[in-house]
Amino acid sequence: MALTIDTSTEFGQRQKARLENESVIWLTTVNGDGRPFPSPVWFFAEPDGTILIYSQPNKPKLRNIASNAAVALNFNSDAYGNDVIVFDGAAVIDESARAAIEHAEYLEKYRDGITHIGMTPESFSAEYNVAIRVVLQKVRGF
């Protein structure tokens, strides 16, 4: 079952705001030896409550997800270790997801970042052509 964020609470409001406004979230997958494998990723919080991430092919996170769907997503804390938000979820490689070039909201969010890494929306979409979809299941933090 997908997580419903309770925006009637201060914690829920922070979750929603950070999902809407942050540029980077840490995706932690688990490799075949059971070791955590954290990766900073760009993401988009979809209206259906899932998180969409585009990846280059043949990356460890994709192999990890293929063998173990359990993931965690977290934001950086503030300088004092506060504002902690950690989501548990299940990830899948979403072959039905539209390409990044066809996702106007994603491109708007990351247009400057794509330019900063020396790419165009077209070249980014061609290189980061594997969509990961995460269904959020639990949240913890303070």
N, C-alpha and C positions, 0 to 999 in steps of 0.2 A: 504494500500500500504506500502511495506517495505521501510525503510529509505535507501537512498544511501548516503554513506559518501563521501564528496567532498575532496579528498586528494590533490587537487590543492591549498588548503588553509592551513595555519599553524594549525588552529583549527581542521580541518579534519585529518591532519597528526597526531596530538596528539590523536584524537579519535581512529584512526586505531592502533597506537602504543600501547595505553593502553589496547585496546581490545585484542591485540596479546600478551602482556607481563605481564599484571597484573595477580595476583593469586586470588584476592578476589574482588568481586563487591557486593554492597548492593542491594538486591532485596526488594522493598517495595510493599507489597500487601495491600489490604483494607479489613478489616473484616466486618462482617454483620452489625455492628453498625456504619460503615463509618470511623472507626479509622485506621490510617496507621499502618502497622506492618512491620518494617524493619528487615531484616535478612542478615547477611554476608554469602555469598555463593561462592563456587568454580564454575567456569563457563568455557565454551569453545565457542569461536566465530566461528561458522560454515562458510564454504565457501559460503553458500547461503545467508549469512547476518543475520541469526537467532542466538540466544544465547541458548546454551544447558546447563541445570543445572540438576544435579542428587540430589534427595532428599530421605530421609527416608520416609516410608509411615506414614500416620496419623499425619502429621505435620500441624500446623495452616496455613502455607502458601499454602498448597494444598487445604484445605477447602476454603480459601479465593479466590484462583484462580477459583475454581469450581463455585463460586457464582458471581465473578466479575473478568473478564479477565484483567482489567486495572491495569498495574504495572508501577513502575519506577525502573530504575537501575542507580546507581551512584557509582563513585569511590571516595575514600577519596581525599580531597584536599591536597595541600601541607601545610606546617606548618604555612603559612601566609594567608591561605584561598584562594589561587589561584589554578590554574589548575583544575577548576571545570568542570565536564562533567556529565550531567544528561540526561538519555534517558527515554522517555516515550514509552511504548509498550503494546502489548497484549500477554498474556500468556495462554498456554493450557497445559494440561497434555497430553504428546505425547506417547500414548501406542504403536506406531509403531517405536519409536526410539530404536536403538540397545542398549544393556546393556553396562554399563561402561567397563566391561571386554573385550568387542568387539570393543571398541573405542580406537585404539592405540594412537592417538594424545592426547586424554584426559588423558590416563594413563601416557604417557610420561610427560605431563605438571605437573601432580600431584603425580608422583611416590614417591618423597621425602615426600610430605605432607601425603600421605597415610601411609607410613612407620612411620612417626612422630606420627600419632594418633593410632599406634599400630595395624594397619590392613595390610592385603595383598590386592593386586588387586582383588583377588577372593572374599575375605570377604567384601571389600568395595562395590563391585558390587552387592553382595547379600543383603547387608544392605541398600545401597542407590539405590534402585531399581525402583524409580519413576522418569521418565524423564519429565522435564518441558522445553517447548520450548517457547522462547520469540521472537516475531516479533517486531523489533525496528521500531517505527513510527515517532518520533521527537527527536531532541536533542537540548539542550541549555547548555550554559556554557561560560566560559571565561578563 
